[in-house]
Amino acid sequence: MIQLKKLFSFVDAIDSKQAKKFIQEQPEGEYTLLDVRQPSEYEEEHLPGAKLIPLSQLGDSLDELDKDKPVIAYCAIGGRSRVAAQLLNGYGFKEVYNLKGGIKAWQGHKASGPEELNLDLVRGDETPAEIAALAIGMEESLKLFYETLLVQAQDKDVQQLFAKMVEVSDLHKQKFIEFYRQVNPGKDVAVLESSVDTDVMEGGYRVEEFLKKNAPYMQTLLGALDVAMMLETQALDLYVRFADKAEVLATREFLRQVAQEEKVHLTMLGNLLEEKVKAGAA
């Protein structure tokens, strides 16, 4: 039942900096990032991990949201999301925020593509072992991608960045392998590694296509950092959408853990980018 007084009450608002801090501190799956724009706007750009429910459909889609989890609603500049936040307040959502200035004021990387992008990579009913195998393949593909760039790079700082990303990818892959062993004891991991698909890397990109399209931008440190952050942003977005589609609880929890790792990687790259920009890197 709607609470009319709350429907027209003051809505808490947070700016981009506050929202980023909130998102970084919250475990994946424990909050909702709600995009209330139209699908075409979402496809052009959206915050990674955001759930799309256009404002016009929100009243009929409340059962898709958890009233007990914090919600950050956003739109283009903050008007539609303010209305959405008031509506959620009116229906008893416990903690709702409106993003000041909307996505136009967001200071950070954004994902792109429709909500169903690359969801064909999963059925939705995967076991934890199956989804771990997919993640292992995608991480190995990303590692190979960075190894290729490392060989091609001419700039010393760029080489160091790619070497670091190879190391990070390998550590991430080892975590997935350990999880696979836990949920599939007795299976030969070496056989698994030799059979996983390494053509698609994190974010859902095809390695050869991505290299061909983005190689020119990765000859400088800042360009390489920007592309790496874009990859991690798309990976975060994809893993959250995988988790939303997952029907098996253990699979969903694993995917949210992976998404959480992507948030950590994105923060690391963002800090490094800020450091290099302040230092006047080329």
Secondary structure, 3 states (H helix, E strand, C coil): CCCHHHHCCCCEEECHHHHHHHHHHCCCCCCEEEECCCHHHHHHCECCCCEECCHHHHCCCHHHCCCCCCEEEECCCCHHHHHHHHHHHHCCCCCEEEECCHHHHCCCCCECCCCCCCHHHCCCCCCHHHHHHHHHHHHHHHHHHHHHHHHHCCCHHHHHHHHHHHHHHHHHHHHHHHHHHHHCCCCCHHHHHHHCCCCECCCCCEHHHHHHHHHHHHCCHHHHHHHHHHHHHHHHHHHHHHHHHCCCHHHHHHHHHHHHHHHHHHHHHHHHHHHHHHHCCC
